[in-house]
Amino acid sequence: MTTVLRTKSRDSELVEKRRKLIMDAAVKVFAQKSYAEATVQEIADVAGMTIGNVYRYIGSKQDILHLICQDSKNRIEDTRRMLASVRCDNVTETLIQAIKRYVEGSEPLSERHLFYNREIRNFTHEDRALLLQSQVEHVEFFEKLIEEGIARGEFETDNALLIAHNIVLIHHDWVLRRWFLRKRFTLQEYIAAQTHVIMKSLVVNGKRGGESDQNGSE
């Protein structure tokens, strides 16, 4: 069932513009305070709007969560298309590039992911299911890619699902433990180190997945 949010404006273009402003401000406020403690007045202040003007475009604080979720749905679809477009000469390089682009793409959304993990219980059942399903789909993408590598003889593992799950967790760990990780790694160093661990787990005859005899083993 599609949720229709109340608005007092008939200008659809203005409604979209103002709601994005409100949503972006809310993400910042929610990242600093819990959803329960944050007020619409604080969101209005960050957005540079009066509280009355905010309520012209939304009906409640819960509506803001729905806006964030709908925006996330669009971003999830963008991520899905991006991952599907990654294709190199072999599965090994495709997996390496897919991991890199997946984690890099999540970095601008760090505050939002932090908010999701902390406040997902406050979303409606429908919106919560959407966010959780996106994670399932990302795991399924990497699982299928690993299985393709197994079929082509590039990878060898009996835990494709678990490895795919761990890949998806890479960017979650970066967000949730950034207070620790950013003292020791840049984002690129972190991606490279995590990818190295993943690829070492996909061994074929003692070598990393896809590694040729000419290159030797590490």
C-alpha positions in Angstrom: 0.0 0.0 0.0 1.4 3.4 -1.0 1.5 6.0 1.7 0.3 9.4 0.7 1.7 12.3 2.7 -0.4 15.3 3.5 0.6 18.7 2.1 -1.1 22.1 2.0 0.6 23.1 -1.2 -0.6 22.3 -4.7 2.7 23.2 -6.3 4.2 19.7 -6.7 7.6 21.0 -7.8 7.8 23.2 -4.7 6.6 20.3 -2.4 9.4 18.1 -3.7 12.0 20.8 -3.2 10.9 21.6 0.3 10.5 18.0 1.4 14.1 17.3 0.3 15.3 20.3 2.3 13.3 19.0 5.4 14.6 15.4 4.8 18.2 16.4 4.6 17.9 18.5 7.7 16.2 15.7 9.5 19.0 13.2 8.7 21.5 15.6 10.3 19.4 16.1 13.4 18.5 12.4 13.8 22.2 11.5 13.4 23.0 13.7 16.4 20.0 12.9 18.5 17.6 10.0 18.7 14.4 10.1 16.7 12.4 10.3 19.9 14.4 13.2 21.3 14.6 15.3 18.1 11.9 17.8 17.5 10.3 19.2 14.4 11.4 22.7 15.6 15.1 21.6 15.5 14.6 20.1 12.0 13.0 23.4 10.9 15.9 25.4 12.3 18.5 23.3 10.5 16.4 23.5 7.3 16.2 27.3 7.7 12.4 27.2 7.8 9.7 28.1 10.3 7.9 25.2 11.9 4.7 26.3 10.4 6.3 26.1 6.9 7.6 22.6 7.6 4.0 21.5 8.5 2.9 22.9 5.2 4.7 20.1 3.4 4.4 17.2 5.9 1.8 16.1 8.4 4.0 14.7 11.2 7.5 13.7 12.2 6.7 10.2 11.1 6.2 11.5 7.6 9.8 12.6 7.6 10.9 9.0 8.2 8.8 7.9 5.3 10.4 10.6 3.1 13.9 9.3 4.1 12.8 5.8 3.3 11.5 6.6 -0.1 14.7 8.5 -0.9 16.6 5.5 0.2 14.5 3.3 -2.1 15.7 5.4 -5.1 19.3 5.2 -3.9 19.0 1.4 -3.4 17.8 1.1 -7.0 20.8 3.2 -8.1 23.1 0.9 -6.2 21.5 -2.1 -7.8 22.0 -0.7 -11.3 25.6 0.3 -10.5 26.5 -3.2 -9.3 24.9 -4.8 -12.3 26.9 -2.6 -14.6 30.3 -3.7 -13.1 31.7 -6.3 -15.5 35.4 -6.9 -16.1 37.4 -9.6 -18.1 37.0 -12.1 -15.3 34.9 -12.7 -12.2 37.8 -12.0 -9.8 38.3 -8.5 -11.1 34.6 -7.9 -11.3 34.2 -8.8 -7.6 37.1 -6.6 -6.6 35.7 -3.6 -8.5 32.1 -4.3 -7.2 33.3 -4.3 -3.6 35.2 -1.0 -4.2 32.3 0.8 -5.8 29.8 -0.6 -3.3 31.7 0.7 -0.3 32.7 4.0 -1.9 29.1 4.6 -2.8 28.0 4.2 0.8 30.5 6.7 2.2 28.4 9.9 1.4 25.5 8.2 3.2 27.4 7.5 6.5 25.1 9.6 8.7 22.1 8.0 7.1 23.3 4.5 7.6 24.2 5.3 11.2 20.6 6.6 11.7 19.1 3.4 10.1 21.0 1.1 12.4 20.0 3.0 15.5 16.4 3.9 14.6 15.0 1.3 12.3 12.5 0.3 14.9 10.8 3.6 14.5 10.0 3.1 10.8 6.6 1.7 9.8 6.5 -2.0 9.1 6.4 -1.3 5.3 9.3 1.0 5.3 11.4 -1.2 7.6 10.8 -4.2 5.4 12.0 -2.1 2.4 15.3 -1.2 4.1 15.9 -4.7 5.3 15.1 -6.3 1.9 17.7 -4.0 0.2 20.4 -5.6 2.4 19.1 -9.1 1.4 19.3 -8.1 -2.3 22.8 -6.8 -2.0 23.9 -10.0 -0.3 22.3 -12.0 -3.1 24.1 -10.0 -5.8 27.5 -10.8 -4.3 26.6 -14.4 -3.6 25.6 -15.0 -7.2 28.9 -13.3 -8.3 30.9 -15.6 -6.1 29.0 -18.6 -7.3 29.7 -17.6 -10.9 33.4 -17.5 -9.9 33.1 -21.0 -8.5 31.5 -22.2 -11.7 34.3 -20.7 -13.8 37.0 -22.2 -11.5 38.2 -18.8 -10.2 37.0 -19.3 -6.7 36.7 -22.2 -4.3 34.5 -21.9 -1.2 31.6 -23.7 0.4 30.5 -20.4 2.2 29.5 -18.2 -0.7 26.5 -16.8 1.3 28.6 -16.0 4.3 31.3 -14.3 2.3 28.7 -12.3 0.5 27.2 -11.3 3.8 30.6 -10.2 5.1 31.1 -8.0 2.0 27.9 -6.1 2.6 29.0 -5.7 6.2 32.2 -3.9 5.2 30.5 -0.6 4.8 28.4 -1.1 7.8 31.5 -1.6 9.9 33.1 1.5 8.4 30.0 3.6 9.5 29.5 2.0 12.9 33.1 1.8 13.9 34.5 4.9 12.1 35.6 6.4 15.5 38.2 3.5 15.5 38.8 2.7 11.8 39.4 6.3 10.6 42.3 6.7 13.0 44.1 3.8 11.2 42.8 3.8 7.6 41.8 6.0 4.8 38.6 4.8 3.1 40.7 3.5 0.2 43.1 1.7 2.5 40.2 0.1 4.4 38.6 -1.1 1.2 41.9 -2.5 -0.1 42.6 -4.3 3.2 39.1 -5.8 3.5 39.1 -6.9 -0.2 42.4 -8.6 0.4 40.9 -10.6 3.3 37.9 -11.5 1.1 39.9 -12.6 -1.9 42.3 -14.7 0.3 39.2 -16.6 1.5 38.3 -17.5 -2.1 41.4 -19.7 -2.7 41.9 -22.1 -5.5 44.8 -24.6 -5.0 46.4 -22.3 -2.4 46.2 -19.2 -4.6 43.8 -16.2 -4.5 40.8 -16.6 -6.8 41.8 -15.9 -10.4 45.5 -15.7 -9.7 47.6 -17.1 -12.5 50.7 -19.4 -12.1 52.8 -16.6 -13.7 52.0 -14.2 -10.9 52.7 -16.8 -8.2 51.1 -17.0 -4.8 51.3 -14.4 -2.1 
